[in-house]
Amino acid sequence: MGICMIDQYGKRSGKLLSRRGVLRGAIAGVSTIAGSSAMKLWGTEQDDAYEGPLLVTLQLDGGVDVTQLCDPKVNVRGEPKINHWADAADPGQAGNILFAPIADNAQLFQEFGSDMLVINGVDAQTNSHETGRLFNWTGSNAEGRPSLSALFAAAQSPNQPLAYSVFGGTSRTAGLVGYNQFSNLAAARTLVQPYVQSWSGHPWRSTADIARAHSMVQADINRLLAEPNLSVRQRQSLLGYTEARTSRDSLQRLAELIPDESDVMGRDEINAGGMNFRPNLKGQMQSALLVFKSGLGSAADLSLGGFDSHEEHDAVSEALLTYFTDALRFFWDYAETLGIAERIVLVVGSDFGRTNFYNEGNGKDHWPVGSYLVMERDAPWGDRVVGLTDELHFGRPINQDTLKADRNGVLMTPTHVHKALWEYLGLETFAANRGLTLPDAERLPLFDPFVSSIA
């Protein structure tokens, strides 16, 4: 059964003012293109909608306290207090998954636990935010390797205009694929329907005027192409612009899906520990799912910030984790409404964890050991916990085959997690063919439904 899922995801499957000037004004405020030509935003020769598997990564930015989420720790006699909640409660349990009894964790794991793999005891080997993010999302603590989502997009939908959409998180492309960084997806409708008034739906100009404008632009392009001193780069730019103008119809699919402005998810308001947060995670989720529904891409990065709780940790952590659960419910409900929920793998991670004690400001500082959550509808590997930590939240070595505690075993790092994800998502051959490897690490059967780190 687990092998079938792996097969599904891998083995099945000059005077060029005219170009830059036109695009600069149109793209500003909608998307920042990094690592590829801006033409990618307008469309490609491939008009077929992508209908394959989808990947979403969600970065809980700042370092989430997983002892208040999926790796609960009670207080240990003679040691500094790990969690205030443990003064009056024991960890909760949903199926095989233990959780901290705060926020809406009970609802989270009761509702989604059967479709979830919890990976605990992952040592990022750093207290640096930048290095932690890099390691957790590329599988390496050195630059030069692609993030998981970039690798997936390059393998699955490299010719789609929005193959890899970044709304937050950590993106590294290693030159494999460009990414589109969105600030306002709703404005994309104006971008692909520039002749239509957004408030009325009526055209700005008559059909004849629009046709005349197109004709004038094309005449200018043809004149420039006929110039004998045109460089190769200038010619390629002009031809790319021409191709994009004639093939941008594919983005019309996205424009037609974007809801009315009143139905576009905006920012939420959270007050915790005397601090105000205005997350837009639901808006990111809605945007990513609409891109997927349009068939224009296969991977997206999302983020929820605020977890760097050096002060008033409990209030901040509980408020953000409550919002996290609510956002996850929105994500899967919206995906279900769009008819794409069964195609999605969602990977949740962070920079690292938080300390196993409180500081003088009732906060918690940086701690290298953290966790991942992996979610997929009807996954045969769901309702499982792999990876272990001890009572003070230090990583424990696990057996390479059984994943049980083993003093001579493996201390898990993000490299082990990415190696398992590459295999499960069918990315190993694609990566190898492009000379991409992960640092040396043991292969762990994290997605084997028949092994687990806890009984």
N, C-alpha and C positions, 0 to 999 in steps of 0.2 A: 504493500500500500504506500509506504514511504517512497519506494523507488518510482512508482507511478507519478508521484508529485514532482520528483526531481526531473523525470523525463518531460513532463509537461512544460517545465520552465527552461529547459536547456536543450534537450536533444530533439524536440519537436520544432517541434519548431526550430587731366591737364586743364584743360579748361573743363574740368569735370565738376564744375559748380552745379550742373544740372542734377547729378546723382546725389552728391553730399548735401547740397542745399535743400533739395526736395525732402530727403529722408530725415535730415536733422530736425526740422520742425515737426514732422509727423511723429517721429519716434519719441521725442522728448516728453517725459511725464508718463509714458506708457511702459517703456522697456529699456533696459540698459543691456546691450549685447556685449558679451565678453568672450573672447577666444575664437570668434568666427565672424564672417561677414554679416553686416546688418541685413543683408538680403534674406537671411534665414527667417526673419520675422514676417516677410511678405508671402512666403509660400515656396514651393519647390515644384520640380517636374512631377513628383509623385503625388497624384491627386487622390489615391486610394486611402481611405481612413484606416489608421492603425487599429487593430482589434485584438492584439495579443496581450500578454501579461503586463501588469503595471507595478511600479515600485514607488513607495513614498517613504522618505526618511523624516523623522521628527526629532529635532534637537531641543532638549530641555536645557536651555542655555544658562550657564553659570555654575553648574554642578549641582544636580539634584540629590537630596538626601534619600537614598534608597532604603535606609533603615526606617523611614517613615512611609515607605511604599511597598516594595516587593521583597525586601530582605530584612524583615523586622527584627529588632534586637531589644531584648529586655535589659534592665540594669543588672550589673554584676557587683556582688558584695565586695567592698574594698577597692572598687574602681570608680572613677568619676562617672556621674550620671550620663547615660547615653541618650535616653529619651524620657521626657516628662510624661508622655502618655503611658509609659510602662509602670508608673507609680500606682495606677489604678486599673490597668487592663492587661490582658494577655493578647498575643497575636491572634488575628482572626484567620479563618481558613475557608477557602472555596475550592472544592475538589481537592486537588493535590497541591494547591498554591497557598502558601502562608502570606499574610499581608498585615501591615500596621493598621490598627483600628482607629484611624483618624480620617478627616476629610470625607470623601465619598468612596474610599477604597473598597469598602464592602460591596457597594453597588458595582464598582468597576470590575472586580474580579468575579463576582457572581454572574454578571451579565456577559463578560467577555472571556473569562478564564478558560473555557473549553476551546477557544480559538487562539490561545496565547501560549507562547513559549517564554518563560522567564529565564534569563541567563544571568546568574549572580556570580560574584567573586571575580570580576574582570579587572585586572590590575593595569591601569593606564601608565603606571610607572612615572608619574609626574604630578606636580601640583600647579603646573602652568596651564592657564586656560587655552592658549593658542596650541600648545603641544598636545593637550588632552583632546581638543576637538579634532586636530589633524589625525591623531592615532585612532580615535574612536570611529572616524568616518572614512579613513583610507586603509586602515589596517597597518599603517606604518607611522613611526614618529619622525620620519624624515620626509622632506619634500620630494616630489617627482612622481608620485603615484596618484591615480585618479580616485576620487571619492566613489563609493559604492554606486550611487545613483548615476554618476557620469558614465561609469563603465557599463551599467545596465542600459542606459539610453543609447550609447554607441553600439551596443550589440543588438538591441531590439528595434530601434526606429531611427537610425542615423540620418535618414533623408527627410524626416518630417520637420516642418518649420519650427515646432515647439517641442522637439524631442526631449529636451532637458530644461525644465522650468525651475527657477530658483526664487523662492519667496522668503527664504531665510536659511539658517544653517551654515554648513561648511561645504563649499563647492571647490573641487579640484578636477580639472578636465584632462590633464596630461596630454593635451593636444588631440584627444580622441574625438571630441564633439564640442560644439559651441553650446552656451547656455543663455537663456533668456531670463533676465532678472526683472521681475515685474514690481511696479509700485502701485498700479491701479488697473486691474484687468477690465473693469467696466469701461474704461476709456478705449479699450481695444475695438469696441463696436464702432466708435467714431473713426478709428484708424482704418478699418477695413470698409467702412461706409462713409467716406469723407464727403459725399455729396448729399447726405441726408441730415436734416436737422434732428438733433438728439431729443429735443423736447416735443416735436410734433410728428416726426416720421416722414415729413414732406421733404422733397429735394430742394437744395439750395438754388439750383439752376435747372433750366430745361434740359431735356435729353439732347437736343441739338447743340446746346452750349457745351455740355460735357463732352460730347463726341468731338466737337471742334477743338477743345482743349487737349484731348488725347492726341488728336492728329498733329497739333502743333508741337507737342512734346516729342512725339515719334519722329517728326521731321527734323527736329534739332538733333536727336540722337543719330539719325541716318547721316546728317551732315557731318557730325563729329566723326562718325565711323569712316567716312570717306576721306578724311584728312590723311595725307600720305605720311606725315611725321608723327602719327599717333604711336605711342609706346605700347609694348605688349601689355603692361599693367593697366594702362588707360583703356585699351581695347577690351580687356577682360572685365574691367569694371563696367563699361558700357553694355557689354553683352549680358553681364549678370543682372544689371538693372533692367534691361529689356526683358529678360527671362522672368524676372520677379514681377514685372508689371503684367505680363501675360498669364502668369500662373498663380496670382495671389487669391484666386477664387476659393482655394481650399480654406483660407481663413474666414470665409463667409460662414462656414459651419460653426465656428466659435462665436461669431457675432450673433448668430441667430439663437444661440443657447444662453447668452448672458441675460439674466432677468432684468426687469425694470429696476431702476435705481432704488426704489423703496424696498426691494427684495434682495438687494446685494448686502451681504453681511459686513457690518462696520466694526469698529472697535468696541470692546467691552470695558466696563469700569470695575476695577477691583481695589478695595482699600484694605491694607493688611499691615499691621505693625506701624501705623502712622505713615505708611507710604502708599502712594497711588500708582496703580499699574493700569495701562490701557492696551491690553493685548489685542491683536487682530488675527489670532490663530484661526478662528472660524472663517474669516474672510480668506485667509490663505488656503484653507481646506476647500472652500467652495470654488475658488479660482482653479486650483489644481485639478479638482474633479471635473470641472467644466472643460478644461483643456483635454483631459483624458476622454471624456464623452465625445468631444469633437473629432477624436481620432488623429490629433495633431502631435501627440507626444506620448511618452511611456514612463517618464520618471520626473519626480518633483521633490524638492527639499523644502521643509517647513521648519519653523522654530517658535518656541515659546520662551521668553526671557524672564529674568527676575529671580532665578534660583540661587544667585550668589549671595546667600543670606548670612553675612558676617554679623548682623545685628537682628534681634527679634526674630530668631530663626523659626520658631514654631508657628507664629502667626503668619509669616510669609509663606512658609512651606505648605501649611494647611490650606490657605486661600488659593495658592496656585495649583495645588494638586486637586482641589475641588473643581477648579475651572478646567483643568486637564481632563478629568473624567467627563465633564459636560461636553467639552469639545470633541472628545473621542466618540461620544454618542452621536453628536451632530455629524461627524465625519462618516460613520458607517450608515447612519440613516439616510444621509444625502446620497451616498454612493449607491445605496439600495434603490432609492428613488430614480436615480439615473440609469439603473440596470447594469452597473459595472462592479458591484461589490465583490463578486466572486472572482474577479481578475486581479485583485489588489493584494500585495504584500506590504505591510506597514512595519517599519523598523524604528523603534524609539530608543534614543540614547542620550548621553550627556557628555560634559567635559570630563567628569570624574565624580566622586561622591563627596560627602561632608564628614568632618571629624566625628569620632566616637565620644565626644564630650562637648560641652558648651563653653564658650569663651566668656569673658567678663561682661560682654554686652548682650548676653543671652543669645549669641549667634553661634554658628558653627563655621569652621574654616575649611580649607581644601583638604581632601583626602583622596588618595589615588585609586581606591577600590570602588567600583560602581557596578551597574547592571545594564542590560538591554532588555527590552520587550519586543517580541516579534509576533505579529498578528496576521492571521489569514482565515477567511471563512472556511469552516469545515476542514481545517487542517488535521491530518492524522497524528501530527506531533503536538497537538494542543494539550492543555491542562498538564503541563510538565514543567519542572524546575531542573535546570542543569547548572553546575557550578556551585561552589560552596564557600562560605566564610565562617570563621569561628565566632565565639560569643562577643568578641571585641571588634568584629568586622574587619579582620585581616583575612586575606585570601587563603584558602586551604587547597593543597594539591589534590588533584583528582586522577583516578585511573584513566589511562588513555582509551581503554575499551569500554569499561563499565560506567565511567563517569562518577563512581563512588569515591569516597574519601580514601586516599592512598598516600601515606607519608613519603613514598618514593615516586609519586605521580607528578602531574603537570600543574603548574600555576598558570591559570588562564590569563591571556592578554587579548587586546582587540585583534591581534593578528590571528589567533585561533578562531575567533568569531567570524572574521571576514573570510577565512579559508573555508569555513563551513557554509557561509552564505554564498560564496562564489560557486561552490559545488551545488548547493540547492537551487540556485537561480540559473544554473547552466552557463556560467561565465568563464569557467576555467580554460576551455579550448580557445575561446575568443581572445582572452587575455594572453595566453601563451603564444598565439599566432602573431601578436603585436609586441612580443618581447616583454610582457608585463608579468611580474611575479610578486608574491608577498615575501616578507622576511621569513627565514626558516622557522617553522613551528610545526608541532605535531598535528596530525589530522584528528579532530575529535568528532564523534558521531552525534553532534548536537541535535540534528533533526531526525534521528532514529527514534521512532515512537516506542521502541521496546526497551530503551535504557533511560535512566533518570538518576539524578544525584541524590534524591531523597526517596524514601519508601512510598 
